[in-house]
Amino acid sequence: RRSDYPSVMNTVEVFADVLCPFTHVGLHTLIDRRAERGLAEPTLRIRAWPLQLINGKPLDPDHIAAEITALRGSVRPDLFRGFSVETFPKTSMTAFALAAAADQTGDAVVSETVGMALRDAVFEQGLDIGRPEVVAEIAARFGLHPLDADATDAAVRADWNEGRGRGVVGSPHFFTGAASWFCPGLAISRDDVGNFIVAWKQGSKNFVDSVFG
């Protein structure tokens, strides 16, 4: 697999799960800020941080729904318009098969575009990207072929191992040059009855400044 992507600030690396709603917010927000500045770079090289493997079980759709309710209510009411508990994927590995194929092209633009297409499919369109036929349709748009199960597992575990070696603690974890930021834009907590409370972090501006200068 390729590891010789351009250094900052042409590329920001992000270790993230494809089904993580906090990642969906973080990536969209960074892309929005880039567009506001009229820039094409840095692109986002999205690496795997496989919560399904780390936790030993698939993500709970009801738990994800509670996180999304908090995110829509506080920081990004414009996102998650197509999210559905009923169609939430039972596995992330089918989507990672395409994300890994995109990463192995060695093109961070492809990595970013495919990574966002997968996330938009589940969170904005309500599609089950755990189904191979759904992922195959996305892959066809980019002229890519998802990796087989063994190659996907190897690629995902390689990212996981590299991430651990670099100090990744969760999804999403951004690397901007010499700095690394875990979920840099969002402060996440719970109230007295267990509901999620999400707000922009005080240091979120510093993170954006570190990316765009």
Secondary structure, DSSP 8 states (H G I E B T S, - for coil): -------TTSEEEEEE-TT-HHHHHHHHHHHHHHHHTT---SEEEEEE--HHHHHTS---HHHHHHHHHHHHHHT-TTS-TT--STT--S-SHHHHHHHHHHHTTT-HHHHHHHHHHHHHHHHTS---TTSHHHHHHHHHHTT-----HHHHHHHHHHHHHHHHHTT--SSSEEEETTEEEESTTEEEEE-TTS-EEEEE-TTHHHHHHHHH-
